[in-house]
């Protein structure tokens, strides 16, 4: 299994998580997983990166991706 997570895979994971767990409260608070994935996505955008090696993910990023990547994908 590939250890490369493309920015498209990350975006899919964010969309799946947001659909299943929409923002809540008056402030529109995101779930921990969506916020974690959003931070990673923002970093990739900032760095103009097409993806990230899954071996460099934090534990929180790996857990969020395990939960929300489309079936058949895994962060390493």
mmCIF file as gemmi writes it, N, C-alpha and C atoms, coordinates in Angstrom:
data_model
loop_
_atom_site.group_PDB
_atom_site.id
_atom_site.type_symbol
_atom_site.label_atom_id
_atom_site.label_alt_id
_atom_site.label_comp_id
_atom_site.label_asym_id
_atom_site.label_entity_id
_atom_site.label_seq_id
_atom_site.pdbx_PDB_ins_code
_atom_site.Cartn_x
_atom_site.Cartn_y
_atom_site.Cartn_z
_atom_site.occupancy
_atom_site.B_iso_or_equiv
_atom_site.pdbx_formal_charge
_atom_site.auth_seq_id
_atom_site.auth_asym_id
_atom_site.pdbx_PDB_model_num
ATOM 1 N N . UNK Axp A 1 ? 0.842 -1.181 0 1 0 ? 1 A 1
ATOM 2 C CA . UNK Axp A 1 ? 0 0 0 1 0 ? 1 A 1
ATOM 3 C C . UNK Axp A 1 ? 0.887 1.244 0 1 0 ? 1 A 1
ATOM 4 N N . UNK Axp A 2 ? 0.489 2.217 -0.757 1 0 ? 2 A 1
ATOM 5 C CA . UNK Axp A 2 ? 1.269 3.443 -0.895 1 0 ? 2 A 1
ATOM 6 C C . UNK Axp A 2 ? 1.269 4.265 0.384 1 0 ? 2 A 1
ATOM 7 N N . UNK Axp A 3 ? 2.399 4.907 0.631 1 0 ? 3 A 1
ATOM 8 C CA . UNK Axp A 3 ? 2.46 5.796 1.784 1 0 ? 3 A 1
ATOM 9 C C . UNK Axp A 3 ? 2.28 7.249 1.358 1 0 ? 3 A 1
ATOM 10 N N . UNK Axp A 4 ? 1.93 7.483 0.099 1 0 ? 4 A 1
ATOM 11 C CA . UNK Axp A 4 ? 1.715 8.827 -0.427 1 0 ? 4 A 1
ATOM 12 C C . UNK Axp A 4 ? 0.239 9.184 -0.315 1 0 ? 4 A 1
ATOM 13 N N . UNK Axp A 5 ? -0.054 10.321 0.287 1 0 ? 5 A 1
ATOM 14 C CA . UNK Axp A 5 ? -1.42 10.828 0.383 1 0 ? 5 A 1
ATOM 15 C C . UNK Axp A 5 ? -1.486 12.071 -0.509 1 0 ? 5 A 1
ATOM 16 N N . UNK Axp A 6 ? -2.268 11.978 -1.569 1 0 ? 6 A 1
ATOM 17 C CA . UNK Axp A 6 ? -2.381 13.12 -2.478 1 0 ? 6 A 1
ATOM 18 C C . UNK Axp A 6 ? -3.289 14.179 -1.866 1 0 ? 6 A 1
ATOM 19 N N . UNK Axp A 7 ? -3.142 15.388 -2.351 1 0 ? 7 A 1
ATOM 20 C CA . UNK Axp A 7 ? -4.003 16.473 -1.869 1 0 ? 7 A 1
ATOM 21 C C . UNK Axp A 7 ? -5.465 16.18 -2.223 1 0 ? 7 A 1
ATOM 22 N N . UNK Axp A 8 ? -5.696 15.478 -3.32 1 0 ? 8 A 1
ATOM 23 C CA . UNK Axp A 8 ? -7.056 15.075 -3.691 1 0 ? 8 A 1
ATOM 24 C C . UNK Axp A 8 ? -7.647 14.079 -2.711 1 0 ? 8 A 1
ATOM 25 N N . UNK Axp A 9 ? -6.823 13.113 -2.269 1 0 ? 9 A 1
ATOM 26 C CA . UNK Axp A 9 ? -7.28 12.153 -1.248 1 0 ? 9 A 1
ATOM 27 C C . UNK Axp A 9 ? -7.602 12.875 0.053 1 0 ? 9 A 1
ATOM 28 N N . UNK Axp A 10 ? -6.762 13.821 0.408 1 0 ? 10 A 1
ATOM 29 C CA . UNK Axp A 10 ? -6.985 14.598 1.629 1 0 ? 10 A 1
ATOM 30 C C . UNK Axp A 10 ? -8.281 15.405 1.53 1 0 ? 10 A 1
ATOM 31 N N . UNK Axp A 11 ? -8.491 16.022 0.389 1 0 ? 11 A 1
ATOM 32 C CA . UNK Axp A 11 ? -9.73 16.789 0.188 1 0 ? 11 A 1
ATOM 33 C C . UNK Axp A 11 ? -10.952 15.883 0.277 1 0 ? 11 A 1
ATOM 34 N N . UNK Axp A 12 ? -10.862 14.685 -0.287 1 0 ? 12 A 1
ATOM 35 C CA . UNK Axp A 12 ? -11.967 13.722 -0.194 1 0 ? 12 A 1
ATOM 36 C C . UNK Axp A 12 ? -12.248 13.339 1.253 1 0 ? 12 A 1
ATOM 37 N N . UNK Axp A 13 ? -11.186 13.14 2.026 1 0 ? 13 A 1
ATOM 38 C CA . UNK Axp A 13 ? -11.352 12.796 3.438 1 0 ? 13 A 1
ATOM 39 C C . UNK Axp A 13 ? -12.041 13.935 4.196 1 0 ? 13 A 1
ATOM 40 N N . UNK Axp A 14 ? -11.64 15.163 3.913 1 0 ? 14 A 1
ATOM 41 C CA . UNK Axp A 14 ? -12.272 16.322 4.558 1 0 ? 14 A 1
ATOM 42 C C . UNK Axp A 14 ? -13.75 16.393 4.196 1 0 ? 14 A 1
ATOM 43 N N . UNK Axp A 15 ? -14.07 16.227 2.93 1 0 ? 15 A 1
ATOM 44 C CA . UNK Axp A 15 ? -15.467 16.294 2.494 1 0 ? 15 A 1
ATOM 45 C C . UNK Axp A 15 ? -16.313 15.191 3.123 1 0 ? 15 A 1
ATOM 46 N N . UNK Axp A 16 ? -15.758 13.982 3.221 1 0 ? 16 A 1
ATOM 47 C CA . UNK Axp A 16 ? -16.491 12.876 3.855 1 0 ? 16 A 1
ATOM 48 C C . UNK Axp A 16 ? -16.74 13.173 5.337 1 0 ? 16 A 1
ATOM 49 N N . UNK Axp A 17 ? -15.717 13.682 6.01 1 0 ? 17 A 1
ATOM 50 C CA . UNK Axp A 17 ? -15.856 13.992 7.434 1 0 ? 17 A 1
ATOM 51 C C . UNK Axp A 17 ? -16.865 15.107 7.663 1 0 ? 17 A 1
ATOM 52 N N . UNK Axp A 18 ? -16.812 16.146 6.831 1 0 ? 18 A 1
ATOM 53 C CA . UNK Axp A 18 ? -17.746 17.271 7.002 1 0 ? 18 A 1
ATOM 54 C C . UNK Axp A 18 ? -19.178 16.852 6.708 1 0 ? 18 A 1
ATOM 55 N N . UNK Axp A 19 ? -19.367 15.95 5.758 1 0 ? 19 A 1
ATOM 56 C CA . UNK Axp A 19 ? -20.721 15.475 5.451 1 0 ? 19 A 1
ATOM 57 C C . UNK Axp A 19 ? -21.277 14.642 6.606 1 0 ? 19 A 1
ATOM 58 N N . UNK Axp A 20 ? -20.43 13.844 7.21 1 0 ? 20 A 1
ATOM 59 C CA . UNK Axp A 20 ? -20.872 12.981 8.31 1 0 ? 20 A 1
ATOM 60 C C . UNK Axp A 20 ? -20.97 13.719 9.635 1 0 ? 20 A 1
ATOM 61 N N . UNK Axp A 21 ? -20.112 14.723 9.814 1 0 ? 21 A 1
ATOM 62 C CA . UNK Axp A 21 ? -20.059 15.467 11.075 1 0 ? 21 A 1
ATOM 63 C C . UNK Axp A 21 ? -19.989 16.962 10.78 1 0 ? 21 A 1
ATOM 64 N N . UNK Axp A 22 ? -21.12 17.562 10.402 1 0 ? 22 A 1
ATOM 65 C CA . UNK Axp A 22 ? -21.11 18.991 10.053 1 0 ? 22 A 1
ATOM 66 C C . UNK Axp A 22 ? -20.681 19.876 11.228 1 0 ? 22 A 1
ATOM 67 N N . UNK Axp A 23 ? -20.219 21.055 10.895 1 0 ? 23 A 1
ATOM 68 C CA . UNK Axp A 23 ? -19.877 22.047 11.919 1 0 ? 23 A 1
ATOM 69 C C . UNK Axp A 23 ? -21.092 22.261 12.815 1 0 ? 23 A 1
ATOM 70 N N . UNK Axp A 24 ? -20.831 22.572 14.093 1 0 ? 24 A 1
ATOM 71 C CA . UNK Axp A 24 ? -21.94 22.705 15.03 1 0 ? 24 A 1
ATOM 72 C C . UNK Axp A 24 ? -21.794 23.953 15.885 1 0 ? 24 A 1
ATOM 73 N N . UNK Axp A 25 ? -22.901 24.315 16.501 1 0 ? 25 A 1
ATOM 74 C CA . UNK Axp A 25 ? -22.904 25.457 17.41 1 0 ? 25 A 1
ATOM 75 C C . UNK Axp A 25 ? -22.959 26.778 16.677 1 0 ? 25 A 1
ATOM 76 N N . UNK Axp A 26 ? -23.174 27.823 17.448 1 0 ? 26 A 1
ATOM 77 C CA . UNK Axp A 26 ? -23.27 29.167 16.883 1 0 ? 26 A 1
ATOM 78 C C . UNK Axp A 26 ? -21.974 29.587 16.203 1 0 ? 26 A 1
ATOM 79 N N . UNK Axp A 27 ? -20.858 29.071 16.682 1 0 ? 27 A 1
ATOM 80 C CA . UNK Axp A 27 ? -19.559 29.415 16.112 1 0 ? 27 A 1
ATOM 81 C C . UNK Axp A 27 ? -19.215 28.574 14.892 1 0 ? 27 A 1
ATOM 82 N N . UNK Axp A 28 ? -20.004 27.546 14.613 1 0 ? 28 A 1
ATOM 83 C CA . UNK Axp A 28 ? -19.701 26.652 13.504 1 0 ? 28 A 1
ATOM 84 C C . UNK Axp A 28 ? -18.44 25.844 13.756 1 0 ? 28 A 1
ATOM 85 N N . UNK Axp A 29 ? -18.303 25.328 14.968 1 0 ? 29 A 1
ATOM 86 C CA . UNK Axp A 29 ? -17.107 24.59 15.367 1 0 ? 29 A 1
ATOM 87 C C . UNK Axp A 29 ? -16.96 23.305 14.568 1 0 ? 29 A 1
ATOM 88 N N . UNK Axp A 30 ? -15.735 23.07 14.107 1 0 ? 30 A 1
ATOM 89 C CA . UNK Axp A 30 ? -15.423 21.844 13.387 1 0 ? 30 A 1
ATOM 90 C C . UNK Axp A 30 ? -15.08 20.748 14.381 1 0 ? 30 A 1
ATOM 91 N N . UNK Axp A 31 ? -15.266 19.502 13.964 1 0 ? 31 A 1
ATOM 92 C CA . UNK Axp A 31 ? -14.815 18.391 14.798 1 0 ? 31 A 1
ATOM 93 C C . UNK Axp A 31 ? -13.294 18.372 14.82 1 0 ? 31 A 1
ATOM 94 N N . UNK Axp A 32 ? -12.744 17.687 15.779 1 0 ? 32 A 1
ATOM 95 C CA . UNK Axp A 32 ? -11.289 17.589 15.904 1 0 ? 32 A 1
ATOM 96 C C . UNK Axp A 32 ? -10.667 17.024 14.63 1 0 ? 32 A 1
ATOM 97 N N . UNK Axp A 33 ? -11.282 15.978 14.07 1 0 ? 33 A 1
ATOM 98 C CA . UNK Axp A 33 ? -10.723 15.352 12.875 1 0 ? 33 A 1
ATOM 99 C C . UNK Axp A 33 ? -10.737 16.308 11.68 1 0 ? 33 A 1
ATOM 100 N N . UNK Axp A 34 ? -11.846 17.024 11.493 1 0 ? 34 A 1
ATOM 101 C CA . UNK Axp A 34 ? -11.937 17.962 10.366 1 0 ? 34 A 1
ATOM 102 C C . UNK Axp A 34 ? -10.923 19.086 10.541 1 0 ? 34 A 1
ATOM 103 N N . UNK Axp A 35 ? -10.784 19.59 11.747 1 0 ? 35 A 1
ATOM 104 C CA . UNK Axp A 35 ? -9.808 20.651 11.996 1 0 ? 35 A 1
ATOM 105 C C . UNK Axp A 35 ? -8.385 20.15 11.738 1 0 ? 35 A 1
ATOM 106 N N . UNK Axp A 36 ? -8.098 18.931 12.151 1 0 ? 36 A 1
ATOM 107 C CA . UNK Axp A 36 ? -6.771 18.348 11.928 1 0 ? 36 A 1
ATOM 108 C C . UNK Axp A 36 ? -6.493 18.194 10.445 1 0 ? 36 A 1
ATOM 109 N N . UNK Axp A 37 ? -7.45 17.638 9.709 1 0 ? 37 A 1
ATOM 110 C CA . UNK Axp A 37 ? -7.273 17.469 8.263 1 0 ? 37 A 1
ATOM 111 C C . UNK Axp A 37 ? -7.202 18.815 7.557 1 0 ? 37 A 1
ATOM 112 N N . UNK Axp A 38 ? -7.993 19.771 8.015 1 0 ? 38 A 1
ATOM 113 C CA . UNK Axp A 38 ? -7.968 21.109 7.423 1 0 ? 38 A 1
ATOM 114 C C . UNK Axp A 38 ? -6.619 21.791 7.602 1 0 ? 38 A 1
ATOM 115 N N . UNK Axp A 39 ? -6.016 21.6 8.771 1 0 ? 39 A 1
ATOM 116 C CA . UNK Axp A 39 ? -4.692 22.162 9.006 1 0 ? 39 A 1
ATOM 117 C C . UNK Axp A 39 ? -3.654 21.557 8.082 1 0 ? 39 A 1
ATOM 118 N N . UNK Axp A 40 ? -3.733 20.248 7.887 1 0 ? 40 A 1
ATOM 119 C CA . UNK Axp A 40 ? -2.809 19.575 6.979 1 0 ? 40 A 1
ATOM 120 C C . UNK Axp A 40 ? -3.033 20.043 5.544 1 0 ? 40 A 1
ATOM 121 N N . UNK Axp A 41 ? -4.28 20.155 5.148 1 0 ? 41 A 1
ATOM 122 C CA . UNK Axp A 41 ? -4.621 20.629 3.8 1 0 ? 41 A 1
ATOM 123 C C . UNK Axp A 41 ? -4.074 22.052 3.582 1 0 ? 41 A 1
ATOM 124 N N . UNK Axp A 42 ? -4.277 22.914 4.559 1 0 ? 42 A 1
ATOM 125 C CA . UNK Axp A 42 ? -3.763 24.277 4.458 1 0 ? 42 A 1
ATOM 126 C C . UNK Axp A 42 ? -2.258 24.312 4.303 1 0 ? 42 A 1
ATOM 127 N N . UNK Axp A 43 ? -1.569 23.443 5.037 1 0 ? 43 A 1
ATOM 128 C CA . UNK Axp A 43 ? -0.107 23.377 4.923 1 0 ? 43 A 1
ATOM 129 C C . UNK Axp A 43 ? 0.32 22.966 3.526 1 0 ? 43 A 1
ATOM 130 N N . UNK Axp A 44 ? -0.372 21.971 2.96 1 0 ? 44 A 1
ATOM 131 C CA . UNK Axp A 44 ? -0.024 21.525 1.609 1 0 ? 44 A 1
ATOM 132 C C . UNK Axp A 44 ? -0.281 22.632 0.587 1 0 ? 44 A 1
ATOM 133 N N . UNK Axp A 45 ? -1.372 23.363 0.75 1 0 ? 45 A 1
ATOM 134 C CA . UNK Axp A 45 ? -1.664 24.483 -0.143 1 0 ? 45 A 1
ATOM 135 C C . UNK Axp A 45 ? -0.567 25.533 -0.013 1 0 ? 45 A 1
ATOM 136 N N . UNK Axp A 46 ? -0.214 25.875 1.207 1 0 ? 46 A 1
ATOM 137 C CA . UNK Axp A 46 ? 0.811 26.893 1.457 1 0 ? 46 A 1
ATOM 138 C C . UNK Axp A 46 ? 2.146 26.503 0.821 1 0 ? 46 A 1
ATOM 139 N N . UNK Axp A 47 ? 2.472 25.213 0.909 1 0 ? 47 A 1
ATOM 140 C CA . UNK Axp A 47 ? 3.744 24.724 0.381 1 0 ? 47 A 1
ATOM 141 C C . UNK Axp A 47 ? 3.675 24.376 -1.107 1 0 ? 47 A 1
ATOM 142 N N . UNK Axp A 48 ? 2.507 24.551 -1.726 1 0 ? 48 A 1
ATOM 143 C CA . UNK Axp A 48 ? 2.294 24.189 -3.133 1 0 ? 48 A 1
ATOM 144 C C . UNK Axp A 48 ? 2.629 22.716 -3.372 1 0 ? 48 A 1
ATOM 145 N N . UNK Axp A 49 ? 2.301 21.876 -2.399 1 0 ? 49 A 1
ATOM 146 C CA . UNK Axp A 49 ? 2.596 20.445 -2.469 1 0 ? 49 A 1
ATOM 147 C C . UNK Axp A 49 ? 1.427 19.688 -3.086 1 0 ? 49 A 1
ATOM 148 N N . UNK Axp A 50 ? 1.736 18.622 -3.784 1 0 ? 50 A 1
ATOM 149 C CA . UNK Axp A 50 ? 0.705 17.779 -4.392 1 0 ? 50 A 1
ATOM 150 C C . UNK Axp A 50 ? 0.261 16.661 -3.467 1 0 ? 50 A 1
ATOM 151 N N . UNK Axp A 51 ? 0.95 16.5 -2.356 1 0 ? 51 A 1
ATOM 152 C CA . UNK Axp A 51 ? 0.61 15.465 -1.396 1 0 ? 51 A 1
ATOM 153 C C . UNK Axp A 51 ? 1.661 15.4 -0.313 1 0 ? 51 A 1
ATOM 154 N N . UNK Axp A 52 ? 1.582 14.332 0.478 1 0 ? 52 A 1
ATOM 155 C CA . UNK Axp A 52 ? 2.496 14.183 1.61 1 0 ? 52 A 1
ATOM 156 C C . UNK Axp A 52 ? 2.785 12.704 1.834 1 0 ? 52 A 1
ATOM 157 N N . UNK Axp A 53 ? 3.991 12.418 2.251 1 0 ? 53 A 1
ATOM 158 C CA . UNK Axp A 53 ? 4.377 11.062 2.617 1 0 ? 53 A 1
ATOM 159 C C . UNK Axp A 53 ? 3.712 10.729 3.949 1 0 ? 53 A 1
ATOM 160 N N . UNK Axp A 54 ? 2.963 9.661 3.977 1 0 ? 54 A 1
ATOM 161 C CA . UNK Axp A 54 ? 2.204 9.296 5.18 1 0 ? 54 A 1
ATOM 162 C C . UNK Axp A 54 ? 3.103 9.008 6.378 1 0 ? 54 A 1
ATOM 163 N N . UNK Axp A 55 ? 4.352 8.68 6.132 1 0 ? 55 A 1
ATOM 164 C CA . UNK Axp A 55 ? 5.253 8.392 7.254 1 0 ? 55 A 1
ATOM 165 C C . UNK Axp A 55 ? 5.595 9.65 8.045 1 0 ? 55 A 1
ATOM 166 N N . UNK Axp A 56 ? 5.296 10.83 7.492 1 0 ? 56 A 1
ATOM 167 C CA . UNK Axp A 56 ? 5.588 12.087 8.187 1 0 ? 56 A 1
ATOM 168 C C . UNK Axp A 56 ? 4.392 12.631 8.958 1 0 ? 56 A 1
ATOM 169 N N . UNK Axp A 57 ? 3.262 11.935 8.918 1 0 ? 57 A 1
ATOM 170 C CA . UNK Axp A 57 ? 2.048 12.402 9.599 1 0 ? 57 A 1
ATOM 171 C C . UNK Axp A 57 ? 2.164 12.258 11.111 1 0 ? 57 A 1
ATOM 172 N N . UNK Axp A 58 ? 1.52 13.183 11.803 1 0 ? 58 A 1
ATOM 173 C CA . UNK Axp A 58 ? 1.408 13.047 13.255 1 0 ? 58 A 1
ATOM 174 C C . UNK Axp A 58 ? 0.393 11.946 13.559 1 0 ? 58 A 1
ATOM 175 N N . UNK Axp A 59 ? 0.36 11.511 14.807 1 0 ? 59 A 1
ATOM 176 C CA . UNK Axp A 59 ? -0.615 10.495 15.206 1 0 ? 59 A 1
ATOM 177 C C . UNK Axp A 59 ? -2.039 10.983 14.969 1 0 ? 59 A 1
ATOM 178 N N . UNK Axp A 60 ? -2.327 12.241 15.302 1 0 ? 60 A 1
ATOM 179 C CA . UNK Axp A 60 ? -3.676 12.787 15.12 1 0 ? 60 A 1
ATOM 180 C C . UNK Axp A 60 ? -4.054 12.83 13.636 1 0 ? 60 A 1
ATOM 181 N N . UNK Axp A 61 ? -3.118 13.195 12.778 1 0 ? 61 A 1
ATOM 182 C CA . UNK Axp A 61 ? -3.388 13.234 11.345 1 0 ? 61 A 1
ATOM 183 C C . UNK Axp A 61 ? -3.651 11.827 10.815 1 0 ? 61 A 1
ATOM 184 N N . UNK Axp A 62 ? -2.863 10.866 11.271 1 0 ? 62 A 1
ATOM 185 C CA . UNK Axp A 62 ? -3.036 9.48 10.823 1 0 ? 62 A 1
ATOM 186 C C . UNK Axp A 62 ? -4.4 8.931 11.264 1 0 ? 62 A 1
ATOM 187 N N . UNK Axp A 63 ? -4.794 9.212 12.497 1 0 ? 63 A 1
ATOM 188 C CA . UNK Axp A 63 ? -6.094 8.745 12.999 1 0 ? 63 A 1
ATOM 189 C C . UNK Axp A 63 ? -7.229 9.353 12.177 1 0 ? 63 A 1
ATOM 190 N N . UNK Axp A 64 ? -7.157 10.661 11.93 1 0 ? 64 A 1
ATOM 191 C CA . UNK Axp A 64 ? -8.209 11.331 11.15 1 0 ? 64 A 1
ATOM 192 C C . UNK Axp A 64 ? -8.287 10.76 9.74 1 0 ? 64 A 1
ATOM 193 N N . UNK Axp A 65 ? -7.15 10.518 9.128 1 0 ? 65 A 1
ATOM 194 C CA . UNK Axp A 65 ? -7.157 9.946 7.78 1 0 ? 65 A 1
ATOM 195 C C . UNK Axp A 65 ? -7.656 8.509 7.788 1 0 ? 65 A 1
ATOM 196 N N . UNK Axp A 66 ? -7.284 7.739 8.803 1 0 ? 66 A 1
ATOM 197 C CA . UNK Axp A 66 ? -7.804 6.365 8.912 1 0 ? 66 A 1
ATOM 198 C C . UNK Axp A 66 ? -9.33 6.363 8.955 1 0 ? 66 A 1
ATOM 199 N N . UNK Axp A 67 ? -9.893 7.352 9.643 1 0 ? 67 A 1
ATOM 200 C CA . UNK Axp A 67 ? -11.35 7.43 9.769 1 0 ? 67 A 1
ATOM 201 C C . UNK Axp A 67 ? -12.035 7.872 8.481 1 0 ? 67 A 1
ATOM 202 N N . UNK Axp A 68 ? -11.412 8.784 7.725 1 0 ? 68 A 1
ATOM 203 C CA . UNK Axp A 68 ? -12.15 9.472 6.681 1 0 ? 68 A 1
ATOM 204 C C . UNK Axp A 68 ? -11.645 9.32 5.25 1 0 ? 68 A 1
ATOM 205 N N . UNK Axp A 69 ? -10.522 8.659 5.041 1 0 ? 69 A 1
ATOM 206 C CA . UNK Axp A 69 ? -10.118 8.422 3.65 1 0 ? 69 A 1
ATOM 207 C C . UNK Axp A 69 ? -11.13 7.496 2.989 1 0 ? 69 A 1
ATOM 208 N N . UNK Axp A 70 ? -11.361 7.68 1.709 1 0 ? 70 A 1
ATOM 209 C CA . UNK Axp A 70 ? -12.271 6.762 1.006 1 0 ? 70 A 1
ATOM 210 C C . UNK Axp A 70 ? -11.815 5.305 1.145 1 0 ? 70 A 1
ATOM 211 N N . UNK Axp A 71 ? -12.75 4.406 1.039 1 0 ? 71 A 1
ATOM 212 C CA . UNK Axp A 71 ? -12.462 2.985 1.161 1 0 ? 71 A 1
ATOM 213 C C . UNK Axp A 71 ? -11.323 2.577 0.23 1 0 ? 71 A 1
ATOM 214 N N . UNK Axp A 72 ? -10.455 1.728 0.739 1 0 ? 72 A 1
ATOM 215 C CA . UNK Axp A 72 ? -9.346 1.248 -0.061 1 0 ? 72 A 1
ATOM 216 C C . UNK Axp A 72 ? -8.083 2.078 0.051 1 0 ? 72 A 1
ATOM 217 N N . UNK Axp A 73 ? -8.167 3.207 0.739 1 0 ? 73 A 1
ATOM 218 C CA . UNK Axp A 73 ? -6.994 4.071 0.945 1 0 ? 73 A 1
ATOM 219 C C . UNK Axp A 73 ? -6.627 4.016 2.415 1 0 ? 73 A 1
ATOM 220 N N . UNK Axp A 74 ? -5.374 4.188 2.69 1 0 ? 74 A 1
ATOM 221 C CA . UNK Axp A 74 ? -4.898 4.213 4.064 1 0 ? 74 A 1
ATOM 222 C C . UNK Axp A 74 ? -3.633 5.039 4.126 1 0 ? 74 A 1
ATOM 223 N N . UNK Axp A 75 ? -3.424 5.759 5.202 1 0 ? 75 A 1
ATOM 224 C CA . UNK Axp A 75 ? -2.227 6.587 5.287 1 0 ? 75 A 1
ATOM 225 C C . UNK Axp A 75 ? -0.976 5.797 5.631 1 0 ? 75 A 1
ATOM 226 N N . UNK Axp A 76 ? -0.748 4.73 4.952 1 0 ? 76 A 1
ATOM 227 C CA . UNK Axp A 76 ? 0.499 4.018 5.152 1 0 ? 76 A 1
ATOM 228 C C . UNK Axp A 76 ? 0.235 2.678 5.669 1 0 ? 76 A 1
